Amino acid sequence: MRLGINLGYWGAGMDGDNLAVAQEADRLGYDVCWAAEAYGSDAPTVLSWVAAKTERIDVGSAIMQIPARQPAMTAMTAATLDSLSGGRFRLGLGVSGPQVSEGWYGVKFDKPLARTREYVEIVRKAMSRERLTHEGEHWTLPLPGGPGKPIKLTVHPQREHIPLYIAAIGPKNLEQTGEIADGALLIFPSAEHLEETALRPLRAGREKAGLTMDGFDVCPTLPLALGEDVDALADVFRPYTALYVGGMGSRKQNFYNQLAQRMGYEKEAAEVQDKYLAGDKAGAAAAVPRSLIDQTALLGTVERIADRMTAYAEAGVTTLTLAPAGFTLDERLTALRAGVDALERAGLA
């Protein structure tokens, strides 16, 4: 099992530290460094900076938002980043959510599965340097009756095939991801529930495409916090978990809340959402079950984290992406090194 690092959002107050974390991950042999975007920092600019300041580690977007860019622009960005980084770029895509898609980008959040499928088709075709034509429900290239003509990408990516990942949560999205992508970016993954919440639909999608799970990258992100007091460490992540389960999306469209329900936390997920949407963020955080946090994060000593890593590897994870927690850079770097120590202790390096 490989290790990755997720820097999250640039501009969250740890920017200088983030570069140091990426460089230490590069030195320690981490496989990939991911960066995110929502409605603040964009992922490609951050990844360009990280790639320029590192030597070996891959850089990946987790995610580049589909409503933010036309697919041909995404192909241009991916090819440019792959070329500049010496073949170290991984393209992670996702539809974002209704509030961001419609409120920030002005793009209707409808038919996300069909939109994603078309988007991936166009991106792959453009990155392959074919002359770009497409006739679909969401895009037609070139536009009919005008001066447009089929053209092809002028930039040569470093590699013939840039790995393409999709951030997926729901069963239908996971199945399509298995069918059309090279990997899946997962959030709030529980080793105990990974088969029913992720791997089963991913496998169904691979089978639909006539493929197996061989070579498909199952890539969940987990916070990592090092220490002896697991309860205290879990409390650190209560606001984070409450934000996603309670407030990330509307009452009817919260994919993370639905995931928690599929993991057996129906009543608890409803309570967290009720409190969060009512403005009681502290109450929502307090209502998050400690077991939910413990199942979806790596908490405790190196030995305990090693045991959890073994569980994820046995469940089918191929790249475990860590978000090392800490109030200082030294604490984050210590957690980063503990990830490598735990992987070696588990015999998974």
Secondary structure, DSSP 8 states (H G I E B T S, - for coil): -EEEEE---TTSS-HHHHHHHHHHHHHHT-SEEEE--SSSS-HHHHHHHHHHT-SS-EEEES-EEGGGS-HHHHHHHHHHHHHHTTS-EEEEEE---HHHHHHTS------HHHHHHHHHHHHHHHHTT----EE-SS-EES-TTSS-------S--SSSS--EEEE--SHHHHHHHHHH-SEEEEES--TTTHIIIIIHHHHHHHHHTT--STT-EEEEEEEEEESS-HHHHHHHTHHHHHIIIIISS-SS--HHHHHHHHTT-HHHHHHHHHHHHTT-HHHHHHHS-HHHHHHTSEEE-HHHHHHHHHHHHHHT-SEEEEEE--SSHHHHHHHHHHHHHHHHHTT--
